[in-house]
């Protein structure tokens, strides 16, 4: 753990110039931070060079020129490959924003500890256009002094950097759970469009009513969080059994049009297990327990 505070004058290297890597590098340049960039495909660096970045021909060249190294790559395996391309990382801080599993982040932390590297693990929860703006939402973990030391870099990425504590897997855990929400919600939305279209409903007409679901879901987030934290599941608004009946009707309508009903059947299977355990009249948040093998119902 370094006790040196970094400033806007300390150079930062960005390794990996996919869309997010490009956005991060652009934000650093806009913040006046000396920026070095590297990518396996060198041509991706050209737009950043025109803005003031310096392109490094190799990983080693980028690392030697920087106090802080940002890795934004396709996978943790790609991060491992890039890190192996240089043999002297001691005294540097690595900020990794590559998406992966919590245990992969903890493995990276062990590598950092063994190589004299300060590690900050991050998750970026908003799309590339938000980077460098107040709309960006970023999560960071690592020991507090290390996170504080690279705050000029984290602040350049936009929004208000949120520190989740020292566990290197914390940001990945949040990211996985939040993408679970995003992925299933988007899939459900598109499935609803498919069913509506099969019934002859114009997508734009359906959209006007579908948009009204979003505020309902936002209200459920807080209420379900309270229910799960309190381990109490009142069924005063809706029950597991009533929602199960509704899903059965949707499955029948979906099957009638030959639309894939696999995800609806998976949801009904969880509901059926909950009812079989005697919780059909409980509120929907009860389903979170059934989905967690370590919890009994």
C-alpha positions in Angstrom: 0.0 0.0 0.0 1.5 3.3 -1.1 1.2 6.4 1.0 1.8 8.7 -2.0 -1.0 10.9 -3.2 -1.3 11.2 -6.9 -2.2 14.4 -8.7 -3.5 15.4 -12.1 0.1 15.6 -13.2 0.8 11.8 -12.7 0.5 9.9 -16.0 -2.1 7.2 -16.3 -2.0 4.3 -18.8 -5.1 2.8 -20.2 -4.7 -0.8 -21.4 -7.6 -1.9 -23.7 -9.4 0.4 -26.0 -12.8 -1.1 -26.6 -15.7 1.4 -26.3 -15.4 1.7 -22.5 -11.6 1.9 -22.6 -11.9 4.7 -25.2 -14.4 6.5 -23.0 -12.2 6.3 -19.9 -9.1 7.5 -21.8 -11.1 10.4 -23.3 -12.3 11.4 -19.8 -8.7 11.4 -18.5 -7.5 13.5 -21.4 -10.4 15.9 -20.9 -9.4 16.2 -17.2 -5.9 17.2 -18.1 -4.3 14.0 -16.9 -1.3 12.8 -19.0 -2.7 9.7 -20.7 -0.8 6.8 -22.3 -2.9 4.2 -24.2 -2.2 0.7 -25.5 -4.3 -1.8 -27.4 -3.6 -5.0 -29.2 -5.0 -3.3 -32.3 -2.8 -0.1 -32.5 -5.2 1.7 -34.8 -7.7 2.1 -32.0 -5.4 4.5 -30.3 -5.3 7.0 -33.2 -8.5 9.0 -32.2 -7.1 9.4 -28.7 -3.7 10.4 -29.9 -5.3 13.3 -31.9 -6.8 14.4 -28.6 -3.5 14.4 -26.8 -2.8 10.8 -25.6 0.5 9.1 -26.2 0.3 5.7 -27.8 2.6 3.0 -26.3 3.7 0.2 -28.7 3.9 -2.4 -25.9 2.4 -3.1 -22.5 5.8 -2.7 -20.9 6.2 0.7 -22.5 2.9 1.9 -21.2 3.5 0.6 -17.7 7.0 2.1 -17.5 5.6 5.5 -18.4 2.7 5.5 -15.9 2.1 5.8 -12.2 -1.3 4.3 -12.5 -2.5 1.6 -15.0 -6.1 1.2 -15.9 -7.0 -2.3 -17.3 -10.3 -2.4 -19.2 -10.3 -5.6 -21.2 -12.7 -8.2 -22.5 -12.2 -10.7 -19.6 -10.2 -11.5 -16.5 -8.2 -14.0 -18.7 -7.3 -11.1 -21.0 -6.1 -9.1 -18.0 -3.9 -12.0 -16.8 -2.4 -12.1 -20.3 -1.7 -8.4 -20.4 -0.2 -8.4 -16.9 2.1 -11.2 -17.8 3.5 -9.1 -20.7 5.5 -7.0 -18.2 7.7 -8.3 -15.4 8.1 -5.3 -13.1 4.9 -3.8 -11.7 6.2 -2.9 -8.2 5.3 0.5 -6.9 2.4 1.1 -9.3 -1.4 1.2 -8.8 -3.6 -0.9 -11.1 -7.2 0.1 -11.5 -9.1 -2.8 -13.0 -12.6 -2.2 -14.4 -12.8 -5.5 -16.4 -16.1 -7.3 -15.8 -15.7 -10.7 -14.1 -16.7 -12.9 -11.1 -15.9 -11.9 -7.5 -13.5 -14.7 -7.1 -11.6 -13.6 -10.2 -11.2 -10.2 -8.6 -9.8 -11.8 -5.4 -7.4 -13.8 -7.5 -6.2 -10.5 -9.1 -5.8 -9.0 -5.6 -3.4 -11.9 -4.7 -1.4 -11.3 -7.9 -1.2 -7.6 -6.9 0.0 -8.4 -3.4 2.6 -10.7 -4.7 4.0 -8.1 -7.1 4.1 -5.0 -5.0 1.1 -3.5 -6.7 -1.7 -1.4 -5.1 -5.0 -2.6 -6.6 -8.3 -0.8 -6.9 -11.1 -2.9 -8.4 -14.0 -1.1 -10.0 -17.3 -1.5 -11.7 -18.8 1.0 -14.1 -22.6 0.8 -14.0 -23.5 3.3 -16.7 -22.9 3.4 -20.5 -20.0 5.0 -22.3 -21.7 8.4 -23.0 -21.9 9.0 -19.3 -18.2 8.6 -18.6 -16.6 11.9 -17.6 -20.0 13.4 -16.7 -22.0 13.7 -13.5 -24.3 11.0 -14.8 -21.6 8.3 -14.4 -22.1 5.7 -11.7 -18.9 3.9 -10.5 -18.1 1.6 -7.7 -14.7 1.0 -6.2 -13.1 -1.3 -3.7 -9.6 -1.6 -2.2 -8.1 -0.3 1.0 -9.1 3.3 1.7 -5.6 4.9 1.4 -5.1 3.3 -2.0 -8.5 4.5 -3.3 -7.9 8.0 -1.9 -4.5 8.1 -3.6 -6.0 7.6 -7.0 -9.0 9.8 -6.5 -8.0 12.3 -9.2 -8.2 9.4 -11.7 -11.5 8.0 -10.3 -13.1 11.5 -10.2 -12.1 12.1 -13.9 -14.3 9.1 -14.8 -17.3 11.1 -13.7 -20.1 10.9 -11.1 -19.2 10.5 -7.4 -16.9 7.5 -6.8 -18.5 5.1 -4.3 -16.1 3.1 -2.1 -17.4 -0.3 -1.1 -14.6 -1.3 1.3 -11.5 -3.4 1.1 -12.9 -6.7 -0.3 -11.7 -6.8 -3.9 -14.7 -8.9 -4.9 -17.3 -6.4 -3.7 -17.6 -4.4 -6.9 -17.9 -7.6 -9.0 -20.6 -8.9 -6.7 -22.6 -5.7 -7.1 -22.0 -5.7 -10.9 -23.1 -9.3 -11.4 -26.3 -8.8 -9.3 -27.2 -5.6 -11.1 -26.6 -7.1 -14.5 -28.7 -10.0 -13.5 -31.5 -7.4 -12.9 -30.8 -5.6 -16.2 -30.5 -8.8 -18.3 -33.7 -10.4 -17.0 -35.6 -7.2 -17.2 -34.6 -6.4 -20.8 -35.3 -10.0 -21.8 -38.7 -9.8 -20.2 -39.4 -6.5 -22.0 -38.5 -8.0 -25.3 -40.6 -11.1 -24.6 -43.6 -8.9 -23.9 -43.0 -7.1 -27.2 -43.0 -10.4 -29.0 -46.3 -11.5 -27.3 -47.9 -8.1 -28.0 -46.8 -8.2 -31.7 -48.1 -11.7 -32.0 -51.5 -10.4 -30.9 -51.4 -7.7 -33.5 -50.6 -4.8 -31.1 -48.5 -2.1 -32.6 -45.2 -1.9 -30.7 -45.5 1.9 -30.3 -48.9 1.6 -28.8 -47.8 -1.2 -26.5 -44.8 0.9 -25.4 -47.0 3.6 -24.0 -48.4 1.2 -21.5 -45.2 -0.8 -20.9 -43.5 2.4 -19.8 -45.9 2.5 -16.8 -44.3 -0.7 -15.4 -41.0 1.0 -14.7 -42.3 3.1 -11.8 -44.0 0.1 -10.3 -40.7 -1.8 -10.4 -38.8 1.1 -8.8 -41.2 1.0 -5.9 -40.8 -2.8 -5.5 -37.0 -2.4 -5.1 -37.2 -0.6 -1.8 -40.1 -2.7 -0.5 -38.5 -6.0 -1.4 -35.2 -4.9 0.2 -37.1 -4.1 3.5 -38.9 -7.5 3.4 -35.7 -9.5 2.7 -33.7 -7.6 5.4 -36.5 -8.1 8.0 -37.1 -11.7 6.9 -40.8 -11.0 6.8 -43.0 -11.4 3.7 -46.5 -10.0 4.1 -48.8 -10.8 1.2 -51.1 -7.8 1.7 -50.5 -6.4 -1.8 -49.9 -9.5 -3.9 -49.1 -13.1 -3.2 -46.9 -15.8 -4.6 -49.9 -17.9 -5.5 -51.8 -15.1 -7.3 -48.7 -14.2 -9.4 -48.2 -17.8 -10.2 -51.8 -18.0 -11.6 -51.1 -14.9 -13.8 -47.9 -16.4 -15.1 -49.7 -19.6 -16.1 -52.1 -17.5 -18.2 -49.2 -15.8 -19.9 -47.5 -19.1 -20.6 -50.7 -20.3 -22.2 -51.0 -17.2 -24.4 -47.3 -17.4 -25.3 -47.5 -21.1 -26.2 -50.5 -20.4 -28.4 -48.3 -18.3 -30.6 -45.3 -20.6 -30.6 -43.2 -18.1 -28.7 -40.5 -19.5 -26.4 -41.9 -19.6 -22.9 -38.8 -21.1 -21.2 -38.1 -18.2 -18.9 -41.7 -18.0 -17.8 -41.7 -21.7 -17.0 -38.5 -21.2 -15.0 -40.2 -18.5 -13.0 -43.3 -20.6 -12.4 -41.1 -23.5 -11.3 -39.7 -21.3 -8.5 -43.3 -20.2 -7.6 -44.5 -23.8 -7.5 -41.6 -24.8 -5.1 -42.6 -21.9 -2.8 -46.2 -22.8 -2.8 -45.3 -26.5 -2.1 -43.3 -25.3 0.9 -46.4 -23.6 2.3 -45.7 -20.0 1.4 -48.2 -19.4 -1.4 -49.9 -16.6 0.6 -46.6 -14.8 1.3 -45.4 -11.7 -0.6 -43.3 -12.0 -3.7 -40.0 -11.2 -1.9 -40.2 -14.7 -0.4 -39.0 -16.0 -3.8 -35.5 -14.7 -3.1 -35.1 -17.2 -0.4 -36.3 -20.1 -2.6 -33.7 -19.1 -5.2 -30.9 -19.2 -2.6 -29.8 -22.8 -1.9 -28.3 -21.9 1.5 -31.7 -20.6 2.7 -34.5 -22.9 3.7 -38.2 -22.1 3.2 
